[in-house]
């Protein structure tokens, strides 16, 4: 029974979602880490554990954490549309490391739920619906799926406002047990009192970032607009009934040593308190822990702060906690205070693949003790998973095989197939000079900032490329040597660039996130987000590689918000044909415009890209592509209210449906070096055509990579690359 207690403690603290073994046709880009890793789940088998990230899927190790492989590629596309490959919490049966239950999802408009796997994540079944936000504002807090240490078939879970649920048959069926309209951050079966279960629902005022928003008059989480209640709840009958404990503040996460009645909670991410009487009274337990400076504010330095705490763990006779700078503290069961465990800079196990060289563990959110070895701990943070085998004195990265990146775009030099640019969220752009065998980060003076959105290689001048985008400081940058050196493009002729970080769509915010180039000359165009108007948002052109810009937006509707104004949202907004015909479209695809090579202004086209997939209710990705090798031809993956293939052969004036395929299509991909070759993907299939879409064949295992939502494909000289909304980029091998 004690082994169940130990494993149950740690399993209940971790989260994962799974699918099939990494498919043979797809291999991930050789980049490890790079996103928000949420948790590690140990199992009864010392060699098997699970790793989760916030924007898609679980990974599994069968060699004690030395390597990880993705499991979420086996989800059907219909399940991915519900974001069931986005884990918020996971529990492993202490009797069988292949028996998994996951609470998953990330969209209250199309709810996720509880998914079970009985074969180590190779196949999955949805057994209940619930609202879980894997990438929500509280994703770093405690766990939402807890298993009874005395009866492993019994579990309790709770998400956002859909109430608590209970299963007594290992996740096969669930029933509601109350407490709706709460946003739970942690569910915990007591490890000393049989039948006792804890449920934490901190209010907005208990969470620093949300309290800040409230003070500013903002709704911290506007979807769905529930009146979320708050409270710490305790059940004495396995979750059948609940009592609310009177407290000024509610803990976000709880920790407990197996067999001890003491419960330790993290409050406001800054203090630690304990209770020894079932939550009736709480006393300070922060002795020895650094505090934020008196004038310090939570979220300074992107939340990576000494004195800010997100995760707590427990061993057989001690507690461990880490702050968001990766400083680690330990407190024995009988100690009167916490003791810091000094450690040097973290060590990168695979530095050639781990390209974000922090010296600490930034934004650390979870610390877990291995039930098989009290000196073996793991920390997860906003980059990787880290391991110590000597109780915190030395830390090594353990992220090999996992690429928790959110990809934005890929582009290859038209003149050198070895040069490939790969842009992602929250990270500087990656460059390969050996055809994606290895990558390096863009570095040096004038280097490209993080979150590049769009890349345009000149098809006339070797080495010339412009990129645009950025998180907090969007801009346009230029390289003339395939990314070896960079400089900031002049803003002469452009409005003052200012991103709309609050998504207000107010006048005065302008930022470029989409760039395109003429196929036959060095003429670049950008779509400037913001209210359309001369000197404001709209289309601008440069004919001197960014030395100066000119307004090119005549004919676009003044005052409209057409193009994306932040790094997130629909991507490209421009397409340029070799004929000189151009097209642009609004973010939602409802407005489409064309401009001929001799036209003085844009004109509205009677064709809408806006479409909704009937099966999922999600908007189909709006996109138009110029067809290489066919001047004046354009193709679209949606139109006239439906997801389907459409083609224009008259410079974008009119479109007609091509074939009978339909669904939530991904943007089309064309091979510039093999005119006629294109990819079209929808549902569980990827089709390839070599005759401009007249005939298609199925690409074997085309959708078996961990695509998550909104897959995107690129083809270059026969090479196929794929991206999803998370989990990086992938090479397809014929």
N, C-alpha and C positions, 0 to 999 in steps of 0.2 A: 504493500500500500504506500510505503514511503516513496518508492520510485515513481508511482503515479502522481504523488503530490509534487515532487520536484519537477518532473517533466510537464505536468499540467500547469505549474506556475509559469514556466518559461514559454511553453507553447501558447498559453493565453496572452502572452505579451507580444506576439509576433503575427505577421500577416502575409498572406501569399495568395496567388491565383495561378492556375496552371493550365497547360494544354499538352501538345505532343512534343516528343523529342525533337531537337533541332533538325529540320529537314535537310536532306543531303544536297538538294539543289541550291540552297541558300546558305551563304556564309557571311557572318557579320563583318563589317569594316574592322580593321585591327586597332580599335580604340576601346579602352576599358574605363568604366566609370563615367562621370560627367553629369549625373543628375541626382535628384533627391532620393537616396536609398532610405527606405523606411524601416525595415526590420530584418532580423535574422531569426529563424525558427529552428531550434534544435529538436531532434527526435530521439527515440530510444536507440537508434543506430548511430554510433559516434561518427560514422562517415557520411551520414545523410543529414542535410539541413536544407532549408528553403530561404530564399532572399526575395524581398519585395521592394518595388519602387512605386512612386506615386502616379505615374502616367502609363501604366501598362505592365501587367504581368509579373509572374513569379519566375524565379530561377531556382535550379536545384543543383546541389553538389553531391557527388557520390565519393569524393575523396577528401572529406573533412574540410572543405572550403578552399582547396587549392585552385579549383576551377569550377565555374558555374556554366550551366546550359539553360537556355530559355525553354519554358514549358507552355507558353501561352499561344504558340502558333497553331495549336489544334482547335482553338475555338472557331466555330463557324462564323461567317461574316455577320449573320443575324445576331449572334451573341455579342460580337464586337460592337455592333451598332448600339447595343444596350450598355456597352462598356463593362461587360462582365469580365473582361480581362484586366480591369483596373481594380486591384485589391485594396481594401481598406483594413481588413483584419483576416487572420487565418488561424485555424486550429488543426493540429495533427493528433490523430488517435494515439495515445501512449502505448497501445498494444500493436500498432501497425504503422510504420512510417509512410506507407503508400496510401493511407486512408485520410483524405483531406477534406476540410470544409472551409469555404472562403466566403466572406461578406464583401461584396464588390459592387462597383458602379461609380458614376461620377456625374449624373445628370438627373435632377429631380423631375425634369419633363419627360424622361424616358427611363424610369427607375431600373436600377440593378436589383440585386437580391442575394440569396444564399445559393452557392454552387457547391456541389459535392463531386469528388473524384475518388474512386476506389482502386485506381491503378497508378498511383503516383503522379497524376496529372496528365496522363495520356488522353483521357476522355473526361468530359464534364457533363453534369446535368443540373439544370436550375430547379430547385425545390421550393423556393419561396421568393416573393418580391419584397423589397425593402429599399429605403433611400439611404445609400452609403456614398460618401463623398471622398473618394480616394485622393483627389487633388484639391480638396476643400481647404478652407482656412485652418481647420483643426486637425489636419492629417498627421501632424507630428505628435499628437497627444496619445493617450493610452489606447488600449485595444477594445474592440467592440464585439468580440466573440470569445466567450469564456466557457470552459469545460469543467464540469463537476469533478473534482479530484477523487471523490468516492464512487462515482458512477460515470465512467467515460462516455456513455451513450447519451448523457444529459448535457445540454448546452443552453445558454442564454445569450441573446444578442440584442443590440439596440442601435439604431442609426439616427437620422435626422427627422424627427417629427412623425415617423411612422410607428412609434411605440416599441416596446420590448416584445420579443418573441422567444418561445421556448421549444426545444425539441427533446424528446425522450427516446428517439430511435436513431441517434447518431446523424442527425441532419436530414433524414429522409422526409419527415413532415414537421411542420412548425405551426404553432398557434399563438395568438396574441395574448399577452398577459398584462397589458395596461401601459400607463404613463406615456400617452401620445403627447405631441406638441412640445417635446423636449429634444434638445440637440445633445446627445450623449457623447462623452469623450472617453469613457472607460467603463467596462463591465468586469467585475472581478468576483470569482468564487472564493470565499474565505478558506484559508488553508489550515485553520485550527478549529473552526466551529462548523460542524456538519449542517448543511441546509442553509447557511448564511450566504447571501449574495449582495454585492455592493453595485450601485449604479450611480455614476457621476455625470451630472448635467450642469456644468458651470454656465452662468449667464454671461451676457456680453460684458458686463462690468467686471467679470472675473478674469477676462482674457485681455492682455495689454493692448494688442492691436485693435481688437474690437471695441474696447473702451475708448480708445483714441478716436475711432470713427464715430462712435456715439456722441462724444463730446463735440465733434465737428458737424453733428446733425445728419450723419449718413447711416444708412442701414448696412451693417457689416456683411450681411449675406442676403441680398434681396430676393433670391430664388430658392425655395418658394417663400412667399411672404407670410410666414406663420408667426403667431405671437408666441415665440419660444419661451417655455417656462424653465426655471432653474431649480436646482436642489440636489442634495446628496441623499440617496435613498438606500434603505437596507431591507432585505427580506430575510425572514427566518424559516421560510418553508420552500426554499428552492426557487423562489421567484413567483410563487402563486399570488402572494399579497406583498404590499410594500408600505413602508413607513418613511416619511420625510423627516430628516433630522434638521433641527433648527441650527443654522450656521450663518455667520456673517458672510463668509466666502466658501466656495465649493472647490474641492480639489479637482485638478484636471486629470491626475493619474495617481494610482495607489501602488505601493510595494509592500511585500510581506515575506518574512522568512517562514518556510514551511513548518507548521506545528506551533508557531508562536501566535499569541492573540494580538500582538502589537501590529497596527496598521500605520504605515507612513504615507503621507500624501504630499504632492507638490502643488503649491498654491501660487497663482499669478505668475508662474514661471520664475519666481524669485525667492520664495520661502518654502521651508519644509516643516510640517507639523506631524505629530503622532497622536494616536488614540489607543488607549488600553482598555476602554470600557465600551466597546461597540459603537463608537462614534458619538457618545453623549458629550464628552469633553475632549478638547484637543489642546495640546501644549506645543510650544516651539521646539523644533528639533533641528534647527539650522546652525547650531554651535559649530564653529570652525569653517563654515562655508563662506566664501567671499560674497559680498553684496554689491549690487550696482552702486556707483558713486551717487552721492546725494542729489546731484544735478543730472545724473545719467537718465537716459530715456531708453525704454525697450525699443528695439529695432534700429538703433544706431549701428553703423557698420554692418548693415544688412542683417542685423540680429545675431551676429557672431560676437558674443560678449562674455567676458568673464563676469560671473555673477548671475547669469540667466540660465535656468535649468528646464529641460524639456523631458528628460527620461530618467527613470530610476529602476534599478534591478536589485536582485537579492540572490545570495549564495546560501550555502547550508547554515551559516552562522554570521552573516554580515550583509550590509547593504552597500551598494555602489551607486554613484550618481556622477553625471558629467555635465559641465556647462557647455554653452554653445560655442566656446573656443576650444573645446576638446580637452579641458582640464578635468582630471579624474580624481574623485574623492571616495574614501572608504570609511565605513563605520561599523565596527564589530557590534554584535548583539548586546554586549555589556559596556560598550564604550560611552563616554560622556560627550564626545564631540566627533566631528568628521576630521579625517586626516587626508591631506592632499598627497597623491602619489606622484612624485616628480618623474617626468619622462622627457626625453629629448625630442628632436624633430621626428615626425613619423617617417617611416622608411617605405619607399615605393618598391613593391616586389617586381613589377614589370615596368620600369620607367620608360621603356621605348613605346609602350602602349598607353600608359597613364600620363596624360599630357597636361595635367593641371597641378603643378607642383606646390601645393600648400605645405607649410611646415607644421600645421596643426590639423585638427579635424573640424572643419568649419560647419557651423549650424548643426552640431551633433544633436540627435534627437532620441536615440535609443541606446541603452547599454544592457547587455544580456549576459548572464553567467551560464556557462555550459554545465548541465546537470551531471556530466560524466567527469568533469575536472574543474574543481573550484578555482584554479588559477587561470583557466582559459575563459576569456571574456571577448565579446565583440561589441563594437560601437558602429552605428550607422550615422551618416551625415549627408550633407548636400553635395556629395561627390562619390562616395564609395562606402565599403564596409571595411572595418579595421579590426585586426586581431592582436591580442596579447596572450602569450603563454606563460607569463611570469607575473600575473596579478597586477598588470597596469604599468610595469616599468618600461616596457618596450612595445611599440606598436608597428605592425606591418599591414600594408594594404592587402585586402583579400577580395578583389573585384574582377579577377581574370575571367574573361568570357562573358561578362555582363556589361552592356552598353546602355545605361539608362539616360540616353540623350533624347532631346526633342529636336528632330531634324527639321530644317527649313528648306534647304535646297542643295542641289548638286549641279556642278557644271564642269565640263572638260574643255581644255584648250582645243580649238579647231585645228591647230597646227602641230600639237604635240600630245599624243594620246597618253603620255605618262603624267601630264599635269592635270590634276583634278582638284577642284575647290569643293569643300564640304562645309556648309554653314549650319549652325545649330543655335538653339536658344541658350542664353545665359553663358555663352562661351565664345572666345575668339575663334575665328574661322580656322579650319584645318586645311592643310595642303598636302597632297601626295605628289611626289615626283617620280614614282615608279608604278603608276597605273593602279593605285589603291593597295599595293602590298604593304606599305607603311605610310604613316601620316606624321606631320609635325604641326605645331601651332604657329600661326602668324605672329612674329615678334619684331621688335626693333622700333626705332623712332617712326612715328606716323603709322604704326601698325593698325590694322582694322580692329575696331571695337567689337564688343560682344553683340550677339544677336543680329548678324547680317541676315537680311531677308531675301535679297535678290542679287543676282550676278549676271553680267552681260559681257561676254568675250567678243572682242572685235573679230569679224570674219575676214578682215582685210589686212590688219597690221598684227603680226605675231607678237605675243606677249602683252598686248594691250587689253585691259579689262577694267570695268567700273563696277563697283558694288555699292549697295545702299541698304539702309536699315539701321538698327540699333535699338537698344532698350531705353536708356535714359538720355542718350546723346546721339540721336540719329543724324546721319550725314551721308555724303557721297564721297567715296574715295577712289583713287585711281592707281593702277600699277601698269608699268610699261615693260616689266620683265617677269611676267608670269608669277607675280606675288613675292618676288625676292625683296622688293622695296615698295613702299606705299607713300602716297601723299594725299592731303585733303584737297578735294576739288574746290575751286573758287565758287563762291555763292553769288557772284556778280550776275544779276538778273533773276535770282531766286528770292522768294520771301524769306524772312528770318525763320529758320527751322526751329520748331518748338513742338514737342510731342504732346498729345492730349492724354496724359497719364490717368486722368479721371474719367475718360470716355464721355466727356460732356458734349462733344460735337459743337462747341461754341466757336464763334469766329475768333481768330487770333492764334489758333493752333494749326500748324502746318508741318508735315513731315513726309519724306519720301520713303516708300517701302516697295516700290515696283519699278524696275528699269528694263528697257529693251533696246536693241540695236538693229539698225538697218542691215539686212544681209549682204548688201553690196557696197556699202561705204561706211566710214566711221562717223555715223550720225546716231547719237544716243538720245533716248527719250525717258523721262521719269514721270510717274503719276504722283503728284503731290497731294497728300491727304489734307483734308480741311475744306472749309467753305469755298466753293469754286468762284474764281474771279481773278482778273488781271492783278498780279502781285500777291495772289493768295493761293488757294488750292487749284489743282488742275494739271494740265500737261505742259511740260517744258522740254526744250530741245537744246542740245549742244552740238555744234559742228566742229569744235576745236578741242575735243576730249576733255571737257569740263573746265576750260579756262573761262568761258563765259556761257551764259544760258539765255534763251529767249522764250517768251511766252508763245505757247503753241496750243492754247486751249480755246480759241474762238469757236463758238458754236455750242460749247458745253453749257448746260443750264446754270446760270449764275445763282449763287446762294445754295446750291445743292451740296450735300456731302456724298461724293461719289466714291472716293478711294479710301483705302484703309489708312488710319492715322496712328496706329500703334503696331507693335510687333506682332500681335495676335490677330487672328481673323483670316479672312480669305486672302490668298497670296497675290499672284500675278494679276495685272489689270490691263496689260497691253499686249498686242500682237502685231508684228510688222512683216509684211510679205515682201519678197524680192521684187514684186511689181511696184512697190511703193505704197500700196494700199495698207491702211492701218485700221485696227479696231481697238476700242477700249470699252469697259463695262463697269457698272457699279458693283459694290461689295456683295450685294444680294443677288446680282444678276438681272434685276428687273429692268435696268436701263442699259441699252447697248448702242454704241455709236460707231460710225465709220468715217474715214477721211481718205479720199483718193489722192493719188500722187500729185494731181493738179488742183486739188480743192483748196480753198482758202479757209475753210472752217469744217468742223465736225458736224455731222447730221445724225439724227436719231434713226435707228433701224427698227422696223416693225418685227422685232424678234426678241423674245425675252429668254434669258438663261435661267430664270428663277423656276425651280421645280422642287417638289417634295416627294421623297420616296414613300410610297403608300405603306410598305411593310413596317418601316421604322418610324415614320413621321418626321424624319430629319431632312433638312434642306440638302439637296444635291449640290455638290461643289460646282460653282460657276467658273467656267474657263473656256476660252477660245484659243486655238493654236493656228498659226500660219503653217501651211503644209509645205515642207521643203520639196523642191523639185517641181512645184506646181504654182508658178506666180499667179497671185490673185485668188488662190484657194485658201479657205479657212475651214476648220472643223471644230465642233463643239460636242461636249458630252451631256448637254442638257438643253432643253428648249421647249417652248410652247407648253410649259407646265409639266413636262415629263422628263424622266431620266432616260435618255436614248442618244444615239449618235446622229448628228446633223452635219451637213456639208454645204458650203457656199462655193460656187465656181465663178462668181461675178464680183469679186472684190468685197464681199461681205454685204452686198445689197439684199440678197435673199438667201434663205437657208431651206433645205429640204431634208427630210429624215433619210438616213442611210441604214438599210437593213431593218431587222425586226428585234434586235436586242434592246433590252430595257433594264432599268434598275438604278441603283445609286452608283453611278459611274465615277471612277477616279479620273483625274485629268489625263488627257491623252499624252502619249510620249512618242516623239518622232526621232529617228536616227538621221542626223544631218548628213552623214557620210554614206547613207544607203537610202536614197530617195524611194519612197513607197513603203518603207518599213515603219510600222507603228504598233504600239501596244494600246489595248483598251481593256479595262478591268471593271467588273461589276459583280457583286455577290461573292461567290466562292471561286470564281473563275477569272483567269487572265487570258486574253486572246491576242494573238500576234497576226499581223497581216503584212504581206510583202508587195501588195499591189494597190496601195492607197485606200484600203478598206473594202475592196471588191469582194475579197474572200478572207476568212479568218480561220485559224486553227488554235486549239487550246494549248496553252503553255503548261507542260506537266508541273504539278505542285506549285503553280504560279502564286497562289494565295496562301501558301503554307508558311510563309515567314511571319514573325510576330508583328503583324501590321497594325494592330489596334485600329483606331478610327482613321478614316480619311487617308487611305494609302495613296502613294504618289510614286510614279515610276519615271526613270530616265533611261534612254538608250544612247549609247555612243559607240560607234564602230563595232557593233555586235555585242557590246557589253550591256547587261541589264542591271540597273541599280534600283532598289526599292526603299521607300521610307513610309513610316506611319506617323501617328501623333506622338509616339514615344518609341523607345527601344532602338534608336539609332538607324543606321543605314546598312543595307545588305547587298551582297553580290550574288547574282544568279549564275550558276555554272551549268553549261550545257552538258 
